[in-house]
Amino acid sequence: MFDFNPHMILLIAAAAVVTFLTRIGGYILIVKMTRIPPRVEAALNAVPAAVLTTLVAPAFFISGWDTKVAMLAALLVGLRFPSTYMLTAGWIIVMAWRHSIGA
């Protein structure tokens, strides 16, 4: 059932160690700073937009028209209203499209 592969176990362990070190390293770095430099603050402020882009862009370009239209509508709603309305608008549009036209 499970084929023991020592290379895979080492790879998983190495990935866990590197992930832990990057997380704890960032924490230690921020805690040791008495003042956050403007460039670091600008980089940290850009992280949410970068993460959102890496999540949304592939789905937009790979998906069908139902998802593209729903994402664009959610974007427009999100510019004016809270995120709950944005998510609801996107969900309603994609479900209506799939129900009426098909996926």
Secondary structure, 3 states (H helix, E strand, C coil): CCCCCHHHHHHHHHHHHHHHHHHHHHHHHHHHCCCCCHHHHHHHHHHHHHHHHHHHHHHHHHCCHHHHHHHHHHHHHHHHCCHHHHHHHHHHHHHHHHHHCCC
